Amino acid sequence: MADIQKTDIIIIGAGPCGLFAVFELGLLDLRCHLVDILDKPGG
């Protein structure tokens, strides 16, 4: 069975803006999940 993970924010898109958003939200101690159709981040 899969473990349940708590998430505060879901970011859709792992381009420059999505990566920056995850970074900034991490500084605020928010748990983020990053979702993108590609297998590598960066756009």
N, CA, C and O atoms as CSV, one atom per row, in Angstrom:
chain,resi,resn,atom,element,x,y,z
A,1,MET,N,N,0.848,-1.178,0.000
A,1,MET,CA,C,0.000,0.000,0.000
A,1,MET,C,C,0.895,1.244,0.000
A,1,MET,O,O,1.936,1.272,0.656
A,2,ALA,N,N,0.483,2.249,-0.730
A,2,ALA,CA,C,1.247,3.495,-0.829
A,2,ALA,C,C,1.115,4.306,0.452
A,2,ALA,O,O,0.072,4.308,1.106
A,3,ASP,N,N,2.198,4.992,0.792
A,3,ASP,CA,C,2.169,5.884,1.948
A,3,ASP,C,C,1.396,7.150,1.598
A,3,ASP,O,O,1.457,7.635,0.468
A,4,ILE,N,N,0.678,7.672,2.564
A,4,ILE,CA,C,-0.042,8.932,2.385
A,4,ILE,C,C,0.918,10.074,2.670
A,4,ILE,O,O,1.589,10.090,3.702
A,5,GLN,N,N,0.980,11.026,1.751
A,5,GLN,CA,C,1.839,12.189,1.916
A,5,GLN,C,C,0.977,13.434,1.979
A,5,GLN,O,O,0.052,13.606,1.184
A,6,LYS,N,N,1.286,14.295,2.928
A,6,LYS,CA,C,0.564,15.564,3.023
A,6,LYS,C,C,1.247,16.593,2.139
A,6,LYS,O,O,2.474,16.671,2.083
A,7,THR,N,N,0.436,17.375,1.454
A,7,THR,CA,C,0.929,18.412,0.553
A,7,THR,C,C,0.144,19.687,0.796
A,7,THR,O,O,-1.083,19.669,0.895
A,8,ASP,N,N,0.868,20.793,0.892
A,8,ASP,CA,C,0.214,22.093,1.031
A,8,ASP,C,C,-0.103,22.702,-0.337
A,8,ASP,O,O,-1.159,23.306,-0.528
A,9,ILE,N,N,0.818,22.536,-1.277
A,9,ILE,CA,C,0.715,23.186,-2.586
A,9,ILE,C,C,1.110,22.192,-3.674
A,9,ILE,O,O,2.052,21.420,-3.496
A,10,ILE,N,N,0.399,22.205,-4.793
A,10,ILE,CA,C,0.799,21.453,-5.979
A,10,ILE,C,C,1.156,22.465,-7.060
A,10,ILE,O,O,0.347,23.323,-7.412
A,11,ILE,N,N,2.364,22.359,-7.579
A,11,ILE,CA,C,2.832,23.226,-8.654
A,11,ILE,C,C,2.768,22.426,-9.948
A,11,ILE,O,O,3.326,21.331,-10.026
A,12,ILE,N,N,2.101,22.953,-10.951
A,12,ILE,CA,C,2.008,22.292,-12.248
A,12,ILE,C,C,2.947,23.004,-13.206
A,12,ILE,O,O,2.754,24.174,-13.538
A,13,GLY,N,N,3.967,22.278,-13.642
A,13,GLY,CA,C,4.959,22.823,-14.562
A,13,GLY,C,C,6.303,22.980,-13.882
A,13,GLY,O,O,6.424,23.687,-12.881
A,14,ALA,N,N,7.327,22.311,-14.435
A,14,ALA,CA,C,8.665,22.336,-13.844
A,14,ALA,C,C,9.612,23.218,-14.644
A,14,ALA,O,O,10.809,22.947,-14.731
A,15,GLY,N,N,9.059,24.276,-15.226
A,15,GLY,CA,C,9.895,25.258,-15.910
A,15,GLY,C,C,10.523,26.199,-14.887
A,15,GLY,O,O,10.421,25.963,-13.683
A,16,PRO,N,N,11.160,27.244,-15.349
A,16,PRO,CA,C,11.823,28.173,-14.433
A,16,PRO,C,C,10.892,28.752,-13.362
A,16,PRO,O,O,11.287,28.863,-12.202
A,17,CYS,N,N,9.688,29.114,-13.728
A,17,CYS,CA,C,8.751,29.694,-12.751
A,17,CYS,C,C,8.291,28.662,-11.732
A,17,CYS,O,O,8.196,28.966,-10.542
A,18,GLY,N,N,8.007,27.451,-12.183
A,18,GLY,CA,C,7.591,26.394,-11.266
A,18,GLY,C,C,8.688,26.034,-10.285
A,18,GLY,O,O,8.425,25.848,-9.097
A,19,LEU,N,N,9.926,25.933,-10.774
A,19,LEU,CA,C,11.053,25.620,-9.896
A,19,LEU,C,C,11.285,26.732,-8.877
A,19,LEU,O,O,11.571,26.463,-7.711
A,20,PHE,N,N,11.162,27.972,-9.319
A,20,PHE,CA,C,11.333,29.097,-8.395
A,20,PHE,C,C,10.226,29.109,-7.346
A,20,PHE,O,O,10.480,29.401,-6.178
A,21,ALA,N,N,8.998,28.793,-7.760
A,21,ALA,CA,C,7.882,28.756,-6.812
A,21,ALA,C,C,8.118,27.695,-5.745
A,21,ALA,O,O,7.879,27.944,-4.563
A,22,VAL,N,N,8.582,26.516,-6.146
A,22,VAL,CA,C,8.872,25.455,-5.173
A,22,VAL,C,C,9.964,25.903,-4.208
A,22,VAL,O,O,9.871,25.655,-3.006
A,23,PHE,N,N,10.990,26.556,-4.722
A,23,PHE,CA,C,12.073,27.055,-3.873
A,23,PHE,C,C,11.551,28.055,-2.841
A,23,PHE,O,O,11.828,27.926,-1.648
A,24,GLU,N,N,10.802,29.041,-3.300
A,24,GLU,CA,C,10.282,30.074,-2.400
A,24,GLU,C,C,9.313,29.495,-1.369
A,24,GLU,O,O,9.366,29.870,-0.198
A,25,LEU,N,N,8.434,28.591,-1.786
A,25,LEU,CA,C,7.477,27.987,-0.854
A,25,LEU,C,C,8.191,27.104,0.161
A,25,LEU,O,O,7.752,26.997,1.306
A,26,GLY,N,N,9.285,26.472,-0.246
A,26,GLY,CA,C,10.086,25.688,0.692
A,26,GLY,C,C,10.690,26.561,1.780
A,26,GLY,O,O,10.812,26.130,2.926
A,27,LEU,N,N,11.067,27.781,1.432
A,27,LEU,CA,C,11.590,28.711,2.440
A,27,LEU,C,C,10.529,29.072,3.475
A,27,LEU,O,O,10.856,29.444,4.602
A,28,LEU,N,N,9.262,28.962,3.091
A,28,LEU,CA,C,8.146,29.239,4.003
A,28,LEU,C,C,7.666,27.974,4.722
A,28,LEU,O,O,6.614,27.979,5.362
A,29,ASP,N,N,8.450,26.883,4.609
A,29,ASP,CA,C,8.130,25.593,5.241
A,29,ASP,C,C,6.813,25.002,4.757
A,29,ASP,O,O,6.107,24.348,5.525
A,30,LEU,N,N,6.479,25.227,3.491
A,30,LEU,CA,C,5.301,24.607,2.890
A,30,LEU,C,C,5.744,23.376,2.100
A,30,LEU,O,O,6.783,23.386,1.440
A,31,ARG,N,N,4.945,22.330,2.179
A,31,ARG,CA,C,5.253,21.090,1.463
A,31,ARG,C,C,4.649,21.170,0.067
A,31,ARG,O,O,3.447,21.383,-0.092
A,32,CYS,N,N,5.503,20.995,-0.943
A,32,CYS,CA,C,5.080,21.139,-2.334
A,32,CYS,C,C,5.316,19.855,-3.112
A,32,CYS,O,O,6.260,19.110,-2.847
A,33,HIS,N,N,4.449,19.616,-4.068
A,33,HIS,CA,C,4.674,18.593,-5.080
A,33,HIS,C,C,4.723,19.294,-6.423
A,33,HIS,O,O,3.912,20.173,-6.715
A,34,LEU,N,N,5.682,18.894,-7.228
A,34,LEU,CA,C,5.888,19.477,-8.546
A,34,LEU,C,C,5.483,18.443,-9.592
A,34,LEU,O,O,5.991,17.322,-9.588
A,35,VAL,N,N,4.571,18.817,-10.488
A,35,VAL,CA,C,4.049,17.904,-11.505
A,35,VAL,C,C,4.373,18.477,-12.881
A,35,VAL,O,O,4.114,19.648,-13.157
A,36,ASP,N,N,4.945,17.628,-13.741
A,36,ASP,CA,C,5.247,18.053,-15.104
A,36,ASP,C,C,5.139,16.854,-16.030
A,36,ASP,O,O,5.329,15.716,-15.599
A,37,ILE,N,N,4.838,17.097,-17.285
A,37,ILE,CA,C,4.713,16.007,-18.253
A,37,ILE,C,C,6.082,15.457,-18.658
A,37,ILE,O,O,6.190,14.290,-19.033
A,38,LEU,N,N,7.119,16.279,-18.588
A,38,LEU,CA,C,8.464,15.849,-18.967
A,38,LEU,C,C,9.156,15.156,-17.800
A,38,LEU,O,O,8.779,15.352,-16.645
A,39,ASP,N,N,10.172,14.342,-18.103
A,39,ASP,CA,C,10.863,13.611,-17.045
A,39,ASP,C,C,12.001,14.400,-16.403
A,39,ASP,O,O,12.528,13.984,-15.371
A,40,LYS,N,N,12.389,15.535,-16.998
A,40,LYS,CA,C,13.453,16.371,-16.440
A,40,LYS,C,C,12.937,17.792,-16.239
A,40,LYS,O,O,12.219,18.316,-17.091
A,41,PRO,N,N,13.297,18.426,-15.112
A,41,PRO,CA,C,12.847,19.799,-14.876
A,41,PRO,C,C,13.634,20.804,-15.718
A,41,PRO,O,O,14.696,20.488,-16.253
A,42,GLY,N,N,13.104,21.990,-15.823
A,42,GLY,CA,C,13.813,23.079,-16.470
A,42,GLY,C,C,13.121,23.657,-17.688
A,42,GLY,O,O,13.566,24.672,-18.224
A,43,GLY,N,N,12.043,23.033,-18.137
A,43,GLY,CA,C,11.299,23.579,-19.270
A,43,GLY,C,C,11.699,23.032,-20.602
A,43,GLY,O,O,11.136,23.424,-21.624
